[in-house]
Amino acid sequence: MKEKIEKTKVEKVIDEHIRPMLKADGGDIKLIEVKEDIIKVQLTGACGSCPMSQLTLRQGVERVLKEYIPEIKSVVGV
């Protein structure tokens, strides 16, 4: 049986490792949902309208989350 990913654990990684990186570029991130091993987030501010947002989502957000929480299968932008 798969271990449930705790929303608080995801929020902690976002707050400590992802949000500062995004805020430095005028953006932010909102955790929308943790459903089994899929994480749904929304990039906001400058990151929400940036043409590079999908790259940020994959190479930044998803990579960092998986580094700290290997059980995560994917991160989806909404």
N, CA and C of each residue as an Amber inpcrd file, in Angstrom:
protein
   234
   0.8400000  -1.1950000   0.0000000   0.0000000   0.0000000   0.0000000
   0.8830000   1.2560000   0.0000000   0.5120000   2.2190000  -0.8390000
   1.2820000   3.4530000  -0.9340000   1.0610000   4.3100000   0.3050000
   2.1480000   4.9760000   0.7150000   2.0690000   5.8970000   1.8390000
   1.4280000   7.1940000   1.3640000   0.5130000   7.7250000   2.1810000
  -0.1730000   8.9700000   1.8310000   0.7870000  10.1480000   1.9790000
   0.8090000  11.0090000   0.9880000   1.6550000  12.2000000   1.0370000
   0.9250000  13.2630000   1.8530000   1.5820000  13.7220000   2.8910000
   0.9850000  14.7270000   3.7790000   1.0210000  16.1170000   3.1330000
  -0.1280000  16.7810000   3.1420000  -0.2270000  18.1300000   2.5830000
   0.7190000  19.0850000   3.3180000   0.8400000  18.9140000   4.6350000
   1.7140000  19.7940000   5.4140000   3.1760000  19.6280000   5.0140000
   3.5640000  18.4150000   4.6460000   4.9420000  18.1620000   4.2030000
   5.2060000  18.8800000   2.8750000   4.2360000  18.8300000   1.9720000
   4.3490000  19.5030000   0.6780000   4.4270000  21.0180000   0.9000000
   3.5590000  21.5410000   1.7720000   3.5530000  22.9790000   2.0580000
   4.8910000  23.4350000   2.6430000   5.4860000  22.6120000   3.4970000
   6.7680000  22.9480000   4.1170000   7.8680000  23.0600000   3.0580000
   7.9150000  22.1040000   2.1280000   8.9220000  22.1470000   1.0610000
   8.6990000  23.3770000   0.1830000   7.4390000  23.6630000  -0.1330000
   7.1200000  24.8470000  -0.9400000   7.5800000  26.1130000  -0.2150000
   7.2250000  26.2330000   1.0610000   7.5690000  27.4350000   1.8300000
   9.0800000  27.6330000   1.9760000   9.7960000  26.5500000   2.2090000
  11.2250000  26.6600000   2.4960000  12.1180000  26.6740000   1.2600000
  11.7180000  25.9680000   0.2010000  12.6350000  25.7720000  -0.9260000
  12.1520000  26.3190000  -2.2690000  10.8490000  26.4710000  -2.4490000
  10.3290000  26.8830000  -3.7600000   9.8580000  28.3360000  -3.7500000
   9.0630000  28.7000000  -2.7690000   8.4980000  30.0560000  -2.7240000
   9.5730000  31.1470000  -2.7590000  10.6700000  31.0370000  -1.9910000
  11.6900000  32.0970000  -2.0530000  12.2680000  32.2780000  -3.4590000
  12.4630000  31.1790000  -4.1720000  12.9850000  31.2260000  -5.5370000
  11.9970000  31.9630000  -6.4650000  10.7060000  31.6600000  -6.3300000
   9.6970000  32.2930000  -7.1800000   9.5030000  33.7620000  -6.8200000
   9.5050000  34.0610000  -5.5200000   9.3110000  35.4540000  -5.0830000
  10.4510000  36.3450000  -5.5660000  11.6410000  35.7900000  -5.6960000
  12.7800000  36.5630000  -6.1880000  12.5340000  37.0690000  -7.6070000
  11.6700000  36.3710000  -8.3550000  11.3240000  36.7750000  -9.7250000
   9.9450000  37.4190000  -9.8150000   9.3600000  37.7730000  -8.6770000
   8.0650000  38.4470000  -8.6750000   6.8680000  37.5160000  -8.7520000
   7.0810000  36.2300000  -8.5190000   5.9850000  35.2690000  -8.5820000
   5.7090000  34.6220000  -7.2460000   4.8210000  33.6680000  -7.2600000
   4.4770000  32.9060000  -6.0640000   3.8250000  31.6060000  -6.5150000
   3.4960000  30.7820000  -5.5450000   2.8810000  29.4880000  -5.8330000
   1.8090000  29.1980000  -4.7950000   0.7480000  28.5740000  -5.2530000
  -0.3580000  28.2070000  -4.3720000  -0.5700000  26.6990000  -4.4930000
  -0.5780000  25.9990000  -3.3570000  -0.8660000  24.5690000  -3.3560000
  -2.3740000  24.3980000  -3.4520000  -2.8250000  23.7370000  -4.4990000
  -4.2560000  23.5570000  -4.7330000  -4.7500000  22.2390000  -4.1400000
  -4.0180000  21.1460000  -4.4240000  -4.5040000  19.8350000  -3.9890000
  -3.3680000  18.8140000  -3.9520000  -3.4580000  17.9160000  -2.9700000
  -2.5840000  16.7490000  -2.9080000  -3.5080000  15.5520000  -3.0410000
  -3.4410000  14.8710000  -4.1980000  -4.3350000  13.7410000  -4.4430000
  -3.4730000  12.5250000  -4.7540000  -3.3730000  11.6390000  -3.7650000
  -2.5000000  10.4730000  -3.8320000  -1.0780000  10.9350000  -4.1110000
  -0.5120000  10.6480000  -5.2770000   0.8710000  11.0460000  -5.5530000
   0.9720000  12.1410000  -6.6160000  -0.1450000  12.8530000  -6.8290000
  -0.1940000  13.9630000  -7.7810000  -0.4020000  15.2610000  -6.9920000
   0.4530000  16.2380000  -7.2650000   0.3670000  17.5280000  -6.5850000
  -0.1200000  18.5590000  -7.5880000  -1.1670000  19.3100000  -7.2120000
  -1.6890000  20.3650000  -8.0890000  -1.3350000  21.7090000  -7.4710000
  -0.7000000  22.5510000  -8.2990000  -0.2980000  23.8760000  -7.8480000
  -0.7160000  24.9210000  -8.8740000  -0.7310000  26.1750000  -8.4190000
  -1.0050000  27.2860000  -9.3270000   0.1260000  28.2940000  -9.1600000
   0.7860000  28.6100000 -10.2610000   1.7940000  29.6590000 -10.2440000
   1.0680000  30.9920000 -10.3610000   1.4460000  31.9600000  -9.5220000
   0.7600000  33.2480000  -9.5030000   1.7730000  34.3720000  -9.6620000
   1.2640000  35.5940000  -9.7180000   2.1360000  36.7520000  -9.8890000
   2.8180000  36.7040000 -11.2490000   4.0670000  37.1300000 -11.2970000
   4.8130000  37.1500000 -12.5540000   4.9560000  35.7460000 -13.1390000
   5.0070000  34.7370000 -12.2830000   5.1650000  33.3500000 -12.7600000
   3.9030000  32.8230000 -13.4440000   2.7560000  33.3350000 -13.0540000
   1.5010000  32.8630000 -13.6270000   1.3340000  33.2220000 -15.0940000
   1.9150000  34.3510000 -15.4980000   1.7510000  34.7950000 -16.8820000
   3.0420000  34.6800000 -17.6940000   4.0670000  34.1180000 -17.1080000
   5.3570000  34.0070000 -17.7810000   5.3220000  32.9050000 -18.8470000
   5.8820000  33.1620000 -20.0210000   5.9150000  32.1280000 -21.0590000
   6.7790000  30.9230000 -20.6620000   7.6320000  31.0810000 -19.6760000
   8.5010000  29.9960000 -19.2170000   7.8950000  29.2370000 -18.0270000
   6.6250000  29.4830000 -17.7150000   6.0250000  28.8940000 -16.5200000
   6.0130000  27.3610000 -16.5330000   5.8340000  26.7460000 -17.7000000
   5.8440000  25.2800000 -17.7560000   7.2360000  24.7340000 -17.4540000
   8.2540000  25.4320000 -17.9120000   9.6290000  25.0390000 -17.6030000
   9.8920000  25.1970000 -16.1050000   9.4230000  26.2940000 -15.5350000
   9.5680000  26.5170000 -14.0920000   8.8680000  25.4080000 -13.3210000
   7.6960000  25.0330000 -13.7780000   6.9250000  23.9870000 -13.1090000
   7.6770000  22.6600000 -13.1290000   8.2120000  22.2690000 -14.2610000
   8.8970000  20.9670000 -14.4070000  10.3070000  20.9730000 -13.8110000
  11.1250000  21.9340000 -14.2550000  12.5400000  21.9480000 -13.8670000
  12.7760000  22.5470000 -12.4830000  11.8210000  23.3360000 -12.0000000
  11.9710000  23.9530000 -10.6840000  11.1130000  23.2830000  -9.6400000
   9.8210000  23.5330000  -9.7240000   8.8770000  23.0800000  -8.7030000
   8.8530000  21.5530000  -8.5780000   8.6150000  20.8540000  -9.6810000
   8.5080000  19.3910000  -9.6280000   9.8310000  18.7530000  -9.1760000
  10.9460000  19.2350000  -9.7100000  12.2510000  18.6740000  -9.3610000
  12.5280000  18.8070000  -7.8620000  12.2660000  19.9890000  -7.3060000
  12.5210000  20.2290000  -5.8810000  11.5850000  19.3890000  -5.0180000
  10.2970000  19.3600000  -5.3640000   9.3510000  18.5620000  -4.5730000
   9.7310000  17.0820000  -4.5730000  10.1010000  16.5550000  -5.7330000
  10.4840000  15.1400000  -5.8190000  11.7850000  14.8620000  -5.0630000
  12.6570000  15.8450000  -5.0100000  13.9080000  15.6820000  -4.2760000
  13.6370000  15.4640000  -2.7850000  12.6930000  16.2220000  -2.2340000
  12.3760000  16.1300000  -0.8110000  11.2960000  15.0970000  -0.4970000
  10.4200000  14.8230000  -1.4760000   9.3310000  13.8570000  -1.2860000
   9.3120000  12.9280000  -2.4990000  10.1640000  11.8890000  -2.4990000
  10.3060000  11.0100000  -3.6690000   9.0380000  10.2610000  -4.0760000
   8.0700000  10.1580000  -3.1820000   6.8230000   9.4490000  -3.5020000
   5.9630000  10.1860000  -4.5170000   6.2430000  11.4730000  -4.7390000
   5.4570000  12.2700000  -5.6800000   5.6910000  11.7640000  -7.0940000
   4.5880000  11.5140000  -7.7970000   4.6510000  11.0370000  -9.1730000
   4.7710000  12.2040000 -10.1470000   3.9250000  13.2180000  -9.9500000
   4.0050000  14.3860000 -10.8270000   3.4020000  15.6140000 -10.1710000
   3.7670000  16.7740000 -10.7270000   3.2380000  18.0590000 -10.2890000
   2.5240000  18.6650000 -11.4800000   1.2940000  19.0740000 -11.2760000
   0.4460000  19.5890000 -12.3510000   0.0890000  21.0350000 -12.0630000
   0.2140000  21.8760000 -13.0660000  -0.2080000  23.2710000 -12.9450000
  -1.6700000  23.4030000 -13.3090000  -2.3900000  24.2010000 -12.5400000
  -3.8130000  24.4360000 -12.8350000  -4.0700000  25.9150000 -13.0390000
